[in-house]
Amino acid sequence: MGDEIFMARALELARSAPFTSPNPRVGAVVVRDGAVISEGVHLGAGSPHAEALALLGIDAGGATLYVNLEPCTHQGRTPPCAPAVAEAGVARVVAAIPDPDERVRGAGFNLLRERGVDVAVGVLEDEAEWLNAPFLHHRRTGRSYLTLKLALSLDGRLGARDGTSRWITGPAARGYVHRRRLEADAVMVGSGTVASDDPSLMVRAVDAARQPAALVVDGSGRMRPDASVLTRQHEVIVATQPTVAHERQVEWKEAGAEVLLIADRGRGTGVDLDVLIREMGRRGMTEIYCEGGARLATALLARDLVDRLELHHGPVTIGDGGPGIGDLGTLSMSGASRWELRDTQVFGSDVVTTYTRARA
Ligand SMILES: NC(=O)c1ccc[n+]([C@@H]2O[C@H](COP(=O)([O-])OP(=O)(O)OC[C@H]3O[C@@H](n4cnc5c(N)ncnc54)[C@H](OP(=O)(O)O)[C@@H]3O)[C@@H](O)[C@H]2O)c1
């Protein structure tokens, strides 16, 4: 029970860092005689690791270190943690989960045990898995973790017949979207949403220390060079097909965007989204936050490319005729995709429910 209390504190510290990609979110707590004597949190690539900060300037001899991820063994931009923990005289390390990064994978625990440190693994492991789900997925598969966020009416529509969808939810839920954008490496939309809503995909309404990349999927060259997303002074990637007119590609480049050419999987299927997600993973992007619209969301769901579904339900009914999730190829309930509820939050009259794909 005591272990869980201190691990919960390590997780709380880890959660306080909004964006650490491509690194994990890590908190560390040093405990002696049942009392916390020091704490540390990793704030992102290039800054000290949580364990190093927690051990800084204290006598950790005989103490217990709680950390939500296995201490690392490799020299990166900062020195490895596991040897430093052993050298500090820590008697016991309690970790939530192993680090699947190929440079660690149990080597941290092995080193600690070889140096006589008592190691316990698995305390609050479900919470630790959820906190770092994008990082863990990226390290295990090499692919970016894809979150699909949709604002839905009570009757499951994404917008009205005339293409308008602003606003289904209120300001508090939309503020949450900006916090989620801040946690992602890239915010993605389809060219249909650029045409109808002209979003800039910037993080607003929160103290934004950084901006995620904007990722537009446009298979036919539809996006105009004066689209708001192309006027932002931050990274923009347009994923398109090699068949798109050269002049259009030049216009996008002149507007400051990177043009990423990805062929389709067959006639009329659009940009190969599987290849796109793999390419973003190769670039070290741990999470892509996709905000629609209807066709892109349908394609992602139909191809089983969504790792997390974030549904923002507003108290409005719209009825048929507007954009909505289309054909997913489900012929019978036995073939329906199942999802596991992970989180529910209420923002005024709006409800945000978060699901992960239920794996057999
Ligand atoms: N409620 C919400 O959360 C929400 C969010 C966003 C948008 N919306 C609403 O949804 C509507 C826009 O939806 P939409 O379906 O027209 O546009 P969309 O899903 O944003 O974009 C779809 C377009 O993306 C391009 N594309 C390229 N590769 C693709 C692929 N593999 N799969 C799917 N699309 C691919 C295609 O256009 P090309 O011909 O250019 O290849 C396709 O028409 C608007 O009414 C907007 O207001 C609602």
The ligand as a Tripos MOL2 file, in Angstrom:
@<TRIPOS>MOLECULE
LIG
   48    52     1     0     0
SMALL
NO_CHARGES

@<TRIPOS>ATOM
      1 N1        -17.3330   17.4830  -35.5770 N.am      1 LIG1
      2 C1        -16.0600   17.3270  -35.8040 C.2       1 LIG1
      3 O1        -15.2980   16.8710  -34.9360 O.2       1 LIG1
      4 C2        -15.4840   17.7370  -37.1180 C.ar      1 LIG1
      5 C3        -14.0970   17.7890  -37.2890 C.ar      1 LIG1
      6 C4        -13.5980   18.1480  -38.5210 C.ar      1 LIG1
      7 C5        -14.4670   18.4290  -39.5600 C.ar      1 LIG1
      8 N2        -15.7990   18.3780  -39.3610 N.ar      1 LIG1
      9 C6        -16.7160   18.6290  -40.4590 C.3       1 LIG1
     10 O2        -16.5250   17.5810  -41.3890 O.3       1 LIG1
     11 C7        -16.6730   18.1220  -42.6980 C.3       1 LIG1
     12 C8        -15.4020   17.8380  -43.4660 C.3       1 LIG1
     13 O3        -15.2740   16.4490  -43.6190 O.3       1 LIG1
     14 P1        -14.8260   15.8260  -44.9900 P.3       1 LIG1
     15 O4        -15.1220   14.3790  -44.9460 O.co2     1 LIG1
     16 O5        -15.3960   16.6370  -46.0730 O.co2     1 LIG1
     17 O6        -13.2760   16.1400  -45.0280 O.3       1 LIG1
     18 P2        -11.9800   15.5410  -44.3000 P.3       1 LIG1
     19 O7        -12.2530   14.2190  -43.7200 O.co2     1 LIG1
     20 O8        -11.4080   16.6060  -43.4550 O.co2     1 LIG1
     21 O9        -11.0290   15.3940  -45.5320 O.3       1 LIG1
     22 C9        -11.2790   14.3340  -46.4270 C.3       1 LIG1
     23 C10       -10.4100   14.5240  -47.6280 C.3       1 LIG1
     24 O10        -9.0730   14.1430  -47.3060 O.3       1 LIG1
     25 C11        -8.4560   13.7130  -48.4960 C.3       1 LIG1
     26 N3         -7.7980   12.4300  -48.3140 N.ar      1 LIG1
     27 C12        -6.5840   12.1000  -48.8120 C.ar      1 LIG1
     28 N4         -6.2830   10.8580  -48.4930 N.ar      1 LIG1
     29 C13        -7.3210   10.3560  -47.7970 C.ar      1 LIG1
     30 C14        -7.5850    9.0800  -47.2360 C.ar      1 LIG1
     31 N5         -6.7150    8.0840  -47.3090 N.pl3     1 LIG1
     32 N6         -8.7480    8.9120  -46.6080 N.ar      1 LIG1
     33 C15        -9.6400    9.9110  -46.5020 C.ar      1 LIG1
     34 N7         -9.4410   11.1530  -47.0120 N.ar      1 LIG1
     35 C16        -8.2820   11.3530  -47.6690 C.ar      1 LIG1
     36 C17        -9.5530   13.5720  -49.5290 C.3       1 LIG1
     37 O11        -9.5440   14.7270  -50.3060 O.3       1 LIG1
     38 P3         -8.6870   14.9230  -51.5990 P.3       1 LIG1
     39 O12        -9.6210   14.8280  -52.7180 O.co2     1 LIG1
     40 O13        -8.0890   16.2520  -51.4170 O.co2     1 LIG1
     41 O14        -7.6920   13.8210  -51.5990 O.co2     1 LIG1
     42 C18       -10.8060   13.6130  -48.7410 C.3       1 LIG1
     43 O15       -11.8960   14.1500  -49.4330 O.3       1 LIG1
     44 C19       -16.9650   19.5710  -42.5430 C.3       1 LIG1
     45 O16       -18.3580   19.7440  -42.5490 O.3       1 LIG1
     46 C20       -16.4030   19.8950  -41.1870 C.3       1 LIG1
     47 O17       -17.0470   21.0060  -40.6110 O.3       1 LIG1
     48 C21       -16.3240   18.0400  -38.1700 C.ar      1 LIG1
@<TRIPOS>BOND
     1     1     2 1
     2     2     3 2
     3     2     4 1
     4     4     5 ar
     5     4    48 ar
     6     5     6 ar
     7     6     7 ar
     8     7     8 ar
     9     8     9 1
    10     8    48 ar
    11     9    10 1
    12     9    46 1
    13    10    11 1
    14    11    12 1
    15    11    44 1
    16    12    13 1
    17    13    14 1
    18    14    15 2
    19    14    16 1
    20    14    17 1
    21    17    18 1
    22    18    19 2
    23    18    20 1
    24    18    21 1
    25    21    22 1
    26    22    23 1
    27    23    24 1
    28    23    42 1
    29    24    25 1
    30    25    26 1
    31    25    36 1
    32    26    27 ar
    33    26    35 ar
    34    27    28 ar
    35    28    29 ar
    36    29    30 ar
    37    29    35 ar
    38    30    31 1
    39    30    32 ar
    40    32    33 ar
    41    33    34 ar
    42    34    35 ar
    43    36    37 1
    44    36    42 1
    45    37    38 1
    46    38    39 2
    47    38    40 1
    48    38    41 1
    49    42    43 1
    50    44    45 1
    51    44    46 1
    52    46    47 1
@<TRIPOS>SUBSTRUCTURE
     1 LIG1         1 GROUP 0 **** ****
